[in-house]
Amino acid sequence: MKLVYITGCLGFMGSHLTRKVLQRGWYVRGIDSMTYASQPKVLEEFKSYDNFSFNHTDINDLEFLYDCDYVINTAAETHVGNSIVKNDQFVKSNVNGVHKILNLLREYRTETQGAPLFIHFSTDEVYGDIKVGSFKETQILCPSNPYSATKAAADMFICAWHRTYGTRYVIVRPTNNYGVGQYVEKLIPKTVKYLKLGRKIPLHNQGTPVRTWLHAKDTADAILTIIDNNIENQTYNISGNYEDTNLNVVQKIIDLAIPNTDYDKHLDLGMSRAGQDVRYSINDSKLKNLGWNPKCDFDSELKDIVKYYCTHFIW
């Protein structure tokens, strides 16, 4: 039986992972500050498990770690556009918050075991963009925007704490996560929302940026694969199995929500973003060698996701 902290447990990625861990029968102490992007409704679901307890707090305000085997950090500010407008909160959550957890791990005291393993969610964006090929874990980090810069900074803190203090860690760098429960600032749910409101969908750089899509269920399975293989002090890329331009993805959503319509009447292609990355792509053969592969089919999952957001309006 495992004892697990999951920070950001009510967020998009955190909730998917919390659900998987609870279903294994492991004890979960969920931590969440319940920001605008959290999902309060899933808290009732998680509280139905006897093996779940919840702390409504910011990771920066944690003062103590109870006995545990793993601290899995999914808590973060993640929206690039927000980071470009104002980024103080990104530094607080993504850098200062990780620094706080690292120090709690360094100060961890128990008579029965060493400090827990720290599993930290980073992002493929820390590498910057790449027109051809894919980044491996050994690539030098070259973030392009304030969000990815804060995530890269956290990665460097973790590596430094490992070398200086012996902190045990795993860093994971997923590609674009998608699935039900994502806040409507993200591309798929935002597209559905704008279609429902009759507004044009803004696409940066004519919709040409390319992203690789990874379902949150597959990401959660990747974490459990890493745990089951007793991995520590390693970094793993986690890549989805569907790569496409943002324009093509949005057109797929339009086809599902409003069949046989003219795309142009729903699109605003006059937007541009400073520091826009033209393409993200990572090589995750290292993870696949552990026996993991993404299983979710993008087109099939997209149908269910569009249906969900068509029937669940989120401000």
N, C-alpha and C positions, 0 to 999 in steps of 0.2 A: 504494500500500500504506500502511495506517494503523498507527500504534503507539498502543495504548490501555491505560490503567490502568482496571481495574474493581475498586473496593473492595466488599467484601461479596459476592465472586463465588460463594461457596458458599451464600449465602442464597437465599430464594425468588425475589425479583425479580432479584437479581444473577445467579443461575444461568441464568435464561431469557435474559437479555441477553447473557451471556458466550457461550452456545451460538450465538446468532444472529451475533455478531461473529466468532467462530471460523469459522463456516461461510462467512463472506465472505472468509476467508483473511487477515484482519488479525491482526497480532501483539497478543496480550493478555498483560499482566502482571496476574495476579489477586492480590488482597490480601484476606485473611480471617483473623480472629482465632479462628474456629471455636468460636463460642459454642453454647449449647444448641440454637439454631434453625438452625444450619448443616446442610448435607447432605454429609457426608464422602464418600459414595458417588459423587457427581458429580465429585469430584476425579479419580478414575481415568478417567472419561470424558474430561475436559478434558486430562489428561496424554497421552492418545492423539494429541492434535494437536501437531505439531511447532512450531506457532506460539503455544504456550501456555507460560508460566512462572508459578510460584506462590511467593508469600511468605506464610508463616504468621505474621502479625503484626497487631497492633492499629493502626488508623490514627493513633492518638495517638503511636505509637512510630516512625512513619516519619521518617527523617532526611534522605532524599534522593529526588529524582525523576529517573529516567533519561530519556533523550530520548523524548518521546512527543507525540502530537498532541492527545489528549484524556485527561482524568481524569474518569471517570464514577463518582460516589459514590452507591452504593446501601447502604453500610454504615449501620446504624441499629438502635437499639432501637425497636420499633414497636407493642408491645401496650399499648393504653390502660390495661387493668386493672392490669398490672404497674406502670405509671407512677403510678397512684393509690396503690398500696401503698408503693412505694419508688421514688424517681426519681433517685437519685444517678447511676446508670449511664446514664440517659437524657441527663443533662447532659453526662457524659463523652463518650459516643458521638456524640450528635446536635448538641452545641454545641462542646465542646472539640475533638472530632475534626475538625469542619469548619474550626474556627479553625486547627488544625494544617495542614490541607491548603492553606488560603488562604495561610498564611505560606510554605509550601514553593513555592507558585506564585509568590509575590512574590519569592522568593529564587532562582527558577529561572534558570539561566545556560546559554546555548548560543551557539555561533558561527553557527549556520545559520538559526535561526528564533526567533520570540518564544515566550513562555510558552504552554503548551497551554491549550486551552479547557476550562473546568471545567463539567461537566454534573452538576447536583445534583438528587437526588430529594427533593422535599418531599412535601406531602400536601394534599388538598382540605380537611383538617380545620383548616388554619391560618385559614380564613375564619370558622370557627364554623358554627352551623347556620342554616338558612333554611327557613321553612314554605312559602313560595310563591316561585317564580322560581329563578334560578340566579346564582351569583357569577361575575363576570368577573375577569380578572387584575389589574385596577386597583382592586379592592375593598380597603379597609383590613382588615388582619388582626385577627382577634378570636378567638383560640384559647380553648377551653373546658376543657381538661384539661392536666396536666403534659406528656404526650407531645406534643400539638400545640403547646404553648407552646415546647418545645425546638426543634421544627421551624421555627416562626415566627422564633425567635431566630437560627437558622442562616441563614434567608433574609435577614434584616436585615444580618447580618455580610457576606454575599456582596455585597449591594447597596452597602454602605459600602466594601468593599474595591475594588469597581469604580470608585466615585467617587474614592476617595483614591489608589489605586495603579494604576487602569486594568486591574484583573483582568478578563479576558474570561470570561463565564459564560453558562449557560442554566439556569434553574430550571424544573423540571417538577413539576406538582401533580396526580398521578393520583387517581382515585376508588378504591373498594375493589377491590384486586387479588385475583384468585382463580386457581386452577389446581393441577395436580399439583405436589407438592413443598412446599406450605405447611405450616408447623409446626402441630401439633394444638391450639394455643391459639386459633387463628382459627376463625371460626364454622362453615364448611363441614366441615373435617376434624374439628373438635371434636364436631360433631353426630354424625358417623359413629362416632367413637370411643365416645361415650357410648351410642349405640344398641348397639354390639357388647358393651359391658360391662353392659348392662341398667340403666344409670343414667338418671335424668331429665336432660333437657337444660335448663340454666339460660338463661332469656331475660330480659334486663333490660326493665323498663317494659312488661310484658305483650307484648313482642315488637313493639311499635308503631314503634320507630325505623326510618326509611327510609334505605336506602343504594343507591348506584348501583354496579353490578358491572362490572368491567373485567378481561378476561383478561390474564394476564401476557404472553402472546404478542403481544397487541395493544399493550400498553405498550412492549415491546421494539421493535416496528415503529415506534412513534411516535418513539422516540429516534433510530432510523436515518433516519427521515424528516427530522427536525430537522438531523441531521448532513449528509445529502445536499443539503439546501437551504442549507448554509453559514450557518446562523443563529448569531448571537451576541448577547449582552447583551439577552436577552429572557426573559420568563416565559411558560410555556404550561400551561394546564389540559389534562388528558387525561381525558376522561369515557368511561365504559362506555356500553353501549347497553341496559342492563337495570336498571330501578329497581323496588324492591319493599320491603315491610316485612321485617324479620328473621323474623317469624313465618311469613310465606308462604314464604320461602326454606327455613326449617327443615321446614315441612310437605312441600315438594317433595322434600327429602332423605329424609324418613321414607317417603314413597310409593315412592321408588326402592329403599331399603334393606329396608323391611318393608311390602310392599303390603297393602292392605286391613286396616290396623290402626287402632286408636283413637288419635288424636293425643294426647288428654289424658293417657293413661297414660305417655307419653314426655316430657312437658313439665313444667318447673318455672317458673311464671310469677310467682313471688313475689319475684323479685330486683329490685333497683333500683341504679342507679349514679349517684354524685354527678357533676354536670356533664354528664349525658347529653345529647347532641345529638339533637334530634328528627328532623332530616333534613339530609343533605348533598346539595348539587346545584351543579354548576359548568357554565359555558358554555365549550365548547371550540371555538367557531367559528374562533378565531384559528389553531388547529392544523389544523383541517379545511381551511382555505384553502391550506395547504401540500400538500394532496392526500391526507392521512391520514383513514381512517375505521376504527372498530372492526369487525372481521369475524367474530369468534367469536359463535356463538349460545349464550346462557346455558343454556337447557334441554338442548341437545345436549351441551355441554361438561360440564354437571353430571352427566349419566349416567356419563361416563367417570371423572370425579373420584370419585364415590361408589363406583364399582366398584373403583378403585385403593385407596382407603382401607379398603374392606371386606376387601381381601386383603393389605394391608400395615399391620400394627399398629405404631403408634409410641407410645412412652411419653410 
